[in-house]
Amino acid sequence: MIALLERLARPVLYRFDPEKAHRIALRALQWTPLPAARPEDPRLQVRAFGLNFPNPVGLAAGFDKDAEVPDALLRLGFGFVETGGVTPLPQPGNPRPRLFRLDADGGVINRFGFNSEGAAVVLRRLAARADRGGIVGINIGANKNSADRAADYVRLVEAFAPVVSYVTINVSSPNTPGLRNLQEAKSLDDLLARVMEARDRVRLHAGPTPLLLKIAPDLTLADLDDIVGIARRRKVDGMVVGNTTVLRPPSLREREKAMEQGGLSGKPLFALSTRMLAETYVRLEGAMPIVGVGGIDSGEAAVAKVRAGATLVQLYSGLVFRGIGLVHEIKRALLQQAQSVPLAELTGGDAADITAQPWPV
């Protein structure tokens, strides 16, 4: 029934501006009664960061920025949902238009700029559903005009640790000026020291909340060496690889839209994000799990992410073009793999070979 309704609604939504269509989709999820998610095949279960995931397919941050519909999204079959990004104070983000579909490329460009209703609103929503179960995380970022961005992250970790399954430290959005500078070694080391201390400070009443670090796919390998070394030394619980890219592959066909400023996601990001995933995996040497995100638009692409080093995967842009049926397609593809090789043994099997290939263009 859900798939049928979606097939009927998608042509209508495509007539709207992409951001307006997104808002309509959120409203539909708020008001459409959805059945409980079906029980998952035990072969899809994954344990990572101390959490038990019913399946490894998650919704990436950016779709449900203000935690309006996490439970509806879980009922659609996701194994976990990452809400946010959220900032301490409300901010409108960048002027519209700021979201562009590259239909011929299966890609999306956004320059939202951390538009957020702010921590207080999002915290109330997540606190209200905290006892309902399901793995719901939060992606956090700094306010654009913050005088101390590291303090913003500390504040958000302290606030959200008691009500979410995990927290993702997002220092890789390209749409907040200077934010990616926090990936530089000295700044990142200071930031992670402060947020890990904040997490431990609230542990008595919040419990053991995993902290994940989300990085950009545009890093040099030397920068990646530094980041992985710092993440391991500070004992971060996991990494998310990666965010959107500011690069524009020459293969893009939507040349006019490709000139829009912002982060590119979707199918054109797949090769670069998967290479960075594999590079991260070999550097981590099993020290922590990785969430692979970027360009997953098929079951085959999700399996490739796992083989490159992902314990879990996340989707967003692929849903724009393929719809919610993509989630079930990916689970079927992973189950087919699991018939012969457990997913845990599949993870990273191709990573070394991928890092030996020419750099993706």
N, C-alpha and C positions, 0 to 999 in steps of 0.2 A: 504493500500500500504506500509506504513512504517513497519507494523508488518511483512508483507511478505518479504520485503527486509532484515529485521533483521534476520528472520528465515533462509534465504539463506546465510547470511553473517556470522552468528555465528560459524558454523563449520569451516569456513576458519580462522576466528580470533583465534579460539582455537588452531590452529597449531603454532601460534606465542608465543613468550615469553609474559607473561601477560602485562608487561609495554609497549612493542611494540604494542600489540593489543589495548591497551588503547589509544595510540597515533594515531593509524589508525582510531579508532572510533571518536576521536576529529576531525581529518581531514575530515572524512565523514560528520560530522555535519556542518563543515564549508562550504562544497561545495554542499551539497544536498539541493535543494529547498524544503522547508517544508510549508505546508499550515498553516494558522493562527489556533490557538487553538480553539476548539469548545467552545461555551458558556457553562458555568457550571450550573448545577442545583442549584438554590438559597439555597437549604437546605445544600449544602456543604460550603457555605460561612462562614468564620470565621473572627472575629475581635480580634486581639491580638497585644499588644505593640503599640496601636494606629494605626495599619495598617489593611486594609481590604483585606483579602486573598480570592481569588476566590474559592480555595479549600485548605484543610489542608495538602496536600501531597507535600513535598519539596524534592529537591535533596540536599544531605548532602555535606559539604565541602570535597574536595579531588579529586572529578571527574574533575571539571573545575578549576584547581588551579590558572591559570593565566588569568581567565575571557576571554577566547577565544570564547565561544559559549553560553553565558547565554540566548540570545534571541531564539536560536534554541531549547534549552532545555525547555524554557517556551512553545514553540509551540508544544512540545511533550506531553503537558498536565500537567506539574508540576504547582502547585499553587505558588511556589516560588523556587528560586535557590540560594544556598549559594556558592559563589566562594571562592577561596583561599584554604588552608592558604597561605597568603602572608607575606613576611618579608620586612623590610625597604630596605635592600640591596640585590642584587641578590646572591643566593648561590646554589651550585649544589646538596646539600643533600648528602646522604650516597652513597657509591659505589654500583653499580649493581652487581648481582641481588638483588633486594630489595622489590620485590612483588611476592607473592606466592599464588596460588590457592589451596585450600584444597577441591578438587572436591567431595570426598566421604562425607565430612562434611558440604558442603555448606558454607565454611568459607574462609577468606582471611587473610593473614598475610602481613603487610607492615612495612618497616623501611625506609621510604623515607627520613625522617629527614628534613622536611620543604624545599624541593627543590622548588625554586621560581625564577621567572624572576625579582623579585624585585618590589617595590612599584611604581616606576616611570612608568614602562611599563604597569602594571595592572591599574594604575590610568588613563592613557591615554585611555585605552579601555573602562573602565567604564564611564568615562566622555563623551566619544563619543556616548554612548547609553543611557545616563541618562534621556533623554526626551522621550524615547520610551514607557514608562510605564512598568508595570509588577514589581513584588517584587523581587529584586535582592540584596542580602546581601553580606558581605565580612567577611571572617574568618581571623583573624590576629594573628601573632606570632612574637617572637623575633628572631633575628639572633643568630646563634649558638655561635659566638665569641663576642657577644655584651658585653660591659663593664657595661651597665646599661639597663637591659632588660625592666624594667618598662618604661624607656624613649622611647624605641622602640614602645611600645604599644601607648604611648601618641602621638608620631609622626604619627603613622598610623591612629589613631582616627581623629586627626586634618586634615589629608590629605583626608581621604575617606568619612568622614561624609557628605560633600556636594553632593556626587555622588552616594550614595547607600541608600537602604531602611533601613538597619540596620547593625550593626557591632557586630560580635561575638568575645569576648575575649577568645582566646584559651590558657589555661594554663595547658592542660591535655594531649598533645601529649607525648607518651612515647619515642619518637625517637630523641628528642633533650636533651642531658644530662643536668639534673638539672632543666628542665622546670617545671616539676610537683612540684618542691619545692615551686613554686609560689602559690600553693594551701594551703600552710601552713598559719595559721591564720594571723600572723603579716605581712608576705609578701603580702598576698592577700588583706588585709585591706589597706595597702599602695598603692598597684597597683590600686585597684578600686577607691580609693580617687583621684588618679592622672588622671585616664582615665575619670572619671565622670566630673572632673573639666575641662579637655580638651574638652569634648563634650559640656559642657555648655559655654565654651569660644568661640566656633565657631558657637554657635546656631543661632546668628543673621543672618549669611549668609548661614548656612547649614540647618537650620530648626531643628525640634525636632527629632534627630536620635536615635532610640532605641539602647541600649547597652545590649547584652546578654552575659552570662558567661557560657562557656562550661567546664564541669568537667569530671573527670575520673570515670569509674564504679568500680574501685578498692579501693575506699576510705573506711576507717573504719567509723562506724556510728558516732563515736566521732568527727572525722574530718568533716563529713557531717554536724553535728550540728554546728560546727564553721563556715563552708562555708556558709550555709544557713543563719545563723545569720548575718554574715558580708554582704552578698548580700542584705538582707532585710534592714539592717541599712544604707547601701550606696545607697539604692533605685535603684538597677539594674532593668532593665525593664523585664528581663526574664532569664531563665536558659535553657541550652541544656544538656540533660542527655542521653547518655554520649558518651565519646570517646571510642577508642579501649581498650582492656584489655591486660595486660602482663601475665595474668594467662592462664593456659592451662587445660581446663576441662579434666578429665580422660576418658571421653566418646569419645574423638577424635579418629578417625580411621586412619587418615593420620599421623601416628606417626613420620615418618622421617621428613616430612615438618613441623610438629608441633614443632620441636626442633629449627626451625629458630627463630632468635631474631626479635622482633618487636611487633606491636600491632595486636591482633586478632580481626577480625570483622566478620559479617555475622551471620548465624544461631546459631553457638555455643555461641555467645554473648547474645542471646535473653533473657535467664532466668536471668542472672546477671544484665543486663542493665535495664530490666523491674522491677526487685526488687529495684534497686537504684532509678529508676523513682518514684515508689510508696513511698519509704522512703523520697524522696525529696518533693513530693507532700504533704504528711501529715505534714511535718515540715514547709512548706511555708504557709499553712493555707489560701490559696487563695491570697497571697500577689502579685503574679506575675504568668504569664503563663509559661508553660514548653514545650519545644520541645523534643519529645521522639524519640530517634534514637538508633539503635543497634539490628540487627538480624531480621528486618522486611522482610519477604520473602513471605507473603501471605496477603490476605484481613483479614483473621482471626487474624494474628499477629498484624496488624495495629489496629484493633478494640481493641485488648488486651492492646496495648499501651495507647489508649485513656482511656480505663477503669482504667488503672493504674495511670492516671494523666496527660496525654499529651493533650494539646490543639492543637498542630500541630505535625506532624511526618515527619521524613526524612529518605530517602533511599540512599543506594549506593551499598553495596556488594550484596544485593538481586538482583540488576539489572544484575550483572555478570552472575547469574545462571538462572534467570527468564526472563530477557529482559524487554523492555519498556512496554510490556503488563501488567506487574506487577502494574504499576501506575493506569491503568484503572481498574484492578481487585480490587485494594484497594478502589478506589472511588466507585465502585459498592457495595462493602461490607459496606462502611460507609453510603451510601445512603439507603441501606436496613435497617440499624440500625436507621437512621433518620426518617424512616417512622413511627416508634412508639415512639421514644425518640429523641428530638433534641440533636445534638452532644454536645452542651454546658452542657446539663444535664447529658449526659453519662460520661463526663470527671471526672475521679477520683472515679467513683462509686465502683470500686473493690480495691482501694488503701489500705484501712484499713485492709481488709481481706488478701491481699498479704503480708503486713508487719507482719502478725501474723503467716505466714507459715515458715517451716524450711528454713534455708538459702540455696540457690541453689548451687549445687556442680558442 
